[in-house]
């Protein structure tokens, strides 16, 4: 059951990102919220080599997909990596309906 839910969530997010890219003609102009979260993560995570923040709620700012890659994640569990991200975005999360986080050690 959990696997089905995870697959559905992944499929939904991928679909939302494709729709978002399509509506922007492939040229994504970052919203103010995306820019702010991206800067917070880049500044707040040591050794950050990749940060992607996408509003997957058709621009209303209620659901985001975040991808972070950092050398400082090396040796940390996924839970620990996600806690770092959520602690940095603590204030922004208060106004969200959903947040998907993908992290990777660089």
Phi, psi and omega in degrees: 000316179295322180297319178297315179298318179295319179295320177296317180297314180299317179296317179299315182294315179300319178297316180296321179293318177299316179297319180297315179296319181295319182291338180262007181066026181084343179258100184276122174264113184294136176286168178300319180295318179296317179298315182297313180295321178299315179295316179302316181291316180298317181285330188268347182245118181294137177072026182289122180248346180206130174222126174231130177231123181232128172281112182257022180249029181058036173090359182275350175078024182256348181215131184229152173244124183238132176236127181226132175235128182209146177292333180289350176279349181304128178082358179260145177291163176301321179299315179296319178298316181292326177297323177298312181297312183293329178291326179288323182264015184314311183291320181292324182297330181303330183257008182264157172262335181199151179213127175249131182240131172235126180234157180206139175283132181275000000 
